[in-house]
Amino acid sequence: MMARSNSLLRRYEKLQTLHSEIMRPAKNPGTRQCVHSAKAFKKYIKVYRQIVGVENEDAKFIYSQL
């Protein structure tokens, strides 16, 4: 990967922490989804889209040089 810049690495770390938040087991089995995990899921989608956007721009730059 070409531009694994600090900001991109921070996004990957944030993605990992949000994933941990989402996958944490429920306190009471059989209950509905926790508000914190629902918010983390929304943030997860946002961070994932940001990462994909950066990676796509890098790929466009790399393959335009060929």
C-alpha positions in Angstrom: 0.0 0.0 0.0 1.4 3.3 -1.0 0.0 5.9 1.3 -0.4 4.3 4.7 -0.1 7.7 6.2 -0.6 8.5 9.8 -4.2 9.6 9.2 -4.9 6.3 7.4 -3.3 4.3 10.2 -5.4 6.2 12.8 -8.5 5.4 10.8 -7.7 1.7 10.8 -7.1 1.9 14.5 -10.4 3.6 15.0 -12.1 1.0 12.8 -10.7 -1.7 15.1 -11.9 0.0 18.3 -15.4 0.5 16.8 -15.4 -3.2 15.7 -14.6 -4.2 19.3 -17.4 -2.0 20.6 -19.9 -3.5 18.2 -18.9 -7.1 18.9 -18.9 -6.8 22.6 -21.4 -9.3 24.1 -24.6 -7.9 25.4 -25.0 -7.5 29.2 -28.3 -9.2 29.2 -28.8 -12.0 26.7 -32.0 -11.8 24.7 -32.2 -8.0 24.9 -32.2 -5.6 22.1 -29.1 -3.9 20.7 -27.3 -1.4 23.0 -27.4 2.2 22.0 -23.6 2.4 22.2 -23.1 -0.4 19.7 -25.7 1.2 17.4 -23.8 4.5 17.5 -20.5 2.6 17.0 -22.0 0.8 14.0 -22.9 4.2 12.4 -19.4 5.5 13.0 -17.9 2.2 11.7 -19.7 2.7 8.4 -18.4 6.3 8.1 -14.8 5.4 8.9 -14.9 2.4 6.5 -16.1 4.7 3.7 -13.3 7.1 4.4 -10.7 4.4 4.3 -12.1 3.0 1.0 -12.1 6.5 -0.5 -8.4 7.0 0.4 -7.4 3.6 -0.8 -9.3 4.1 -4.1 -7.5 7.4 -4.7 -4.2 5.7 -4.1 -5.1 3.0 -6.5 -6.0 5.5 -9.2 -2.7 7.3 -8.7 -0.7 4.1 -8.8 -2.4 2.7 -11.9 -2.3 6.1 -13.7 1.5 6.0 -13.5 1.7 2.7 -15.5 
